[in-house]
Amino acid sequence: MEEIDKLLKKHNNFIGAQIRSIEFIDDTTRVVTLVEQDDDGEDISSVKITFSGIQSSRILEQNVLSFLDMLSGITLIEENGLYGFALGKGTAMLHVHNSPLYIVSSGIKIQ
């Protein structure tokens, strides 16, 4: 959880960032790529988060991702041995399950 907290703090919860892609690796593994851009729209940093052992998810079509409202950033939490990723700022798995885009998994790797 410490690694997650550092990531969110470093990138200000990805407020205003963009979800560039969600790659399907297999039935229970997805890679989410988040990108921060400067005022000119140039990429300044990107982070890939691999979710494995996915328990549940709601994934939107790739062509919609760049239009998502990221003004509230993301939620990335650990609760009861599971990791939750969702749009918007939240502090509990309840928020994750109510988000229009979410992933709940048993494993996480940050690159």
JOPEQUI-V516263 format. One record per residue. N is the residue number from 1. RES is the residue in three letters. SS is DSSP state (hx for helix, st for strand, lp for the rest). Layout:
n-><N:N>
res-><RES:RES>
ss-><SS:SS>
//
This chain:
n-><1:2:3:4:5:6:7:8:9:10:11:12:13:14:15:16:17:18:19:20:21:22:23:24:25:26:27:28:29:30:31:32:33:34:35:36:37:38:39:40:41:42:43:44:45:46:47:48:49:50:51:52:53:54:55:56:57:58:59:60:61:62:63:64:65:66:67:68:69:70:71:72:73:74:75:76:77:78:79:80:81:82:83:84:85:86:87:88:89:90:91:92:93:94:95:96:97:98:99:100:101:102:103:104:105:106:107:108:109:110:111>
res-><MET:GLU:GLU:ILE:ASP:LYS:LEU:LEU:LYS:LYS:HIS:ASN:ASN:PHE:ILE:GLY:ALA:GLN:ILE:ARG:SER:ILE:GLU:PHE:ILE:ASP:ASP:THR:THR:ARG:VAL:VAL:THR:LEU:VAL:GLU:GLN:ASP:ASP:ASP:GLY:GLU:ASP:ILE:SER:SER:VAL:LYS:ILE:THR:PHE:SER:GLY:ILE:GLN:SER:SER:ARG:ILE:LEU:GLU:GLN:ASN:VAL:LEU:SER:PHE:LEU:ASP:MET:LEU:SER:GLY:ILE:THR:LEU:ILE:GLU:GLU:ASN:GLY:LEU:TYR:GLY:PHE:ALA:LEU:GLY:LYS:GLY:THR:ALA:MET:LEU:HIS:VAL:HIS:ASN:SER:PRO:LEU:TYR:ILE:VAL:SER:SER:GLY:ILE:LYS:ILE:GLN>
ss-><lp:hx:hx:hx:hx:hx:hx:hx:hx:hx:lp:hx:hx:hx:lp:lp:lp:st:st:st:st:st:st:st:st:st:lp:lp:st:st:st:st:st:st:st:st:st:lp:lp:lp:lp:lp:st:st:st:st:st:st:st:st:st:st:st:st:st:st:st:st:lp:lp:lp:hx:hx:hx:hx:lp:lp:lp:lp:lp:lp:lp:lp:st:st:st:st:st:st:lp:lp:st:st:st:st:st:st:lp:lp:lp:lp:lp:hx:hx:hx:hx:hx:lp:lp:lp:lp:st:st:st:st:st:st:st:st:st:lp>
//
